[in-house]
């Protein structure tokens, strides 16, 4: 049995809306083995993005324990959590979220600004990551000069450049045409297959989910376990 | 490095707002530095008036030459002090003078202005060697000839070479123009002391200026003379006396200027705050993204503070550059301490450049503090605008 990289135990997440407590995740317990490409599916409001945010350490559970990459996240301080994210998480956003005033290379370099790498090492890492996503010739382009598919590939390069423990993708193909979406999914599958990266992808697109090794459905904050 | 690039490009991306904010900051720094330059220019002009080797003697209790009175007898004894330099022609380097005020019409606006007139003697050029005739010649003793300072010649049409000045019901011919290295003497008219005393029915001198053989001995010289009951005089080093004559005006310029600066700076700081607040509001998702990548609240605070500091720095440089254009520009106004017209220039020093830029950086820093803190406090999930379900 491969060691789990994510271990959730009785995780609950509750929001207060207009004075009413709304449970988004209810008593959720599950593990994700290292090296898995997992797709989490579910309708809008099912809690899948919240679940991804809890695993990414950008949101805290109301109760329960979250252990990711050997660290108990719910006990970390804000600063420790930020440093932990920098080290372990590569995040791919639905809307790419590139910094508009930075070039593709500079966007990819951003996570490396938090490391102790030298300038030369950073440049090498950036080139490697951009080559891996097929954008070595677009290094100096600004996001506005790239197509949606290319922007998302830069987003993926940014997520992998610091060699994080896992990649979390929130609807990574949600804003893309079918062809670009296929390219991104192929890229994610390749990162999982060839580099052994653990990938957790949230999607509501069944065709995207099919590319993952494992699919889980989230319904009203409860995870539907396989039979 | 990447942070600086990020901050600079963000400022450039919103260049219209950035330029407006820069103009506000720049204007405040311009006023601030211009005031400092003006006050410094005034003090510099007065500080250069006179020679550090000279002692000026006034009657005890008199604050200025106009109020002072030294009798001929007193003056004779004072000039014979052993500390005074003896010139090659065996004359002592001591000049007895009277100070008067004269009203003349200025060239530019045709307005009337008060001017300092000094009755002196030719030995004055030995006592004040930095004063030199640049056009014409010195006055002849016993005549109604006068020489005028370069600023006077520039501003008063009737004070040009060969023109005639009318005062004390007599006509005085301008026979020379002198320069005194941009000092207050440049705003004076000099002529024969005896002629002027006769004209204005004076029997006593206003002051005496003595050139000391050893300028270091001034404190001892001062102590001895001020203690001597025969004289009843006060002794000062000449530049210190003239510097004191501009204290009131310099203080007025500083106080008015700094008041204006403070009022303007509040506006500029608010401008910087609004610019940075708009920037934070516009970049909420960006902040959420950076936080997701692992940047801490401290990093976000730093990034926005750096941006507002850069804004302040650029505004400061703009303001100082504008103020530098005023360098050496000369203005003429009434010196409140003497009531006479005085010409002096804006004068920029490296210290003022530093103070101006530092002031602007502080304005940027204060203006950016609240928006930067707000940016740092943003909740990641809300900043990303993520669905919470």
Interface residues (C-beta under 8 A of the other chain):
Chain A: X15 X24 X44 X45 X46 X47 X49 X50 X53 X56 X58 X59 X78 X79 X82 X83 X84 X85 X86 X87 X89 X91 X93 X95 X97 X99 X100 X101 X102 X106 X109 X110 X111 X113 X114 X119 X158 X170
Chain B: X1 X2 X3 X5 X6 X9 X10 X12 X13 X285 X286 X288 X289 X290 X291 X292 X293 X294 X295 X296 X297 X298 X380 X381 X384 X386 X387 X388 X389
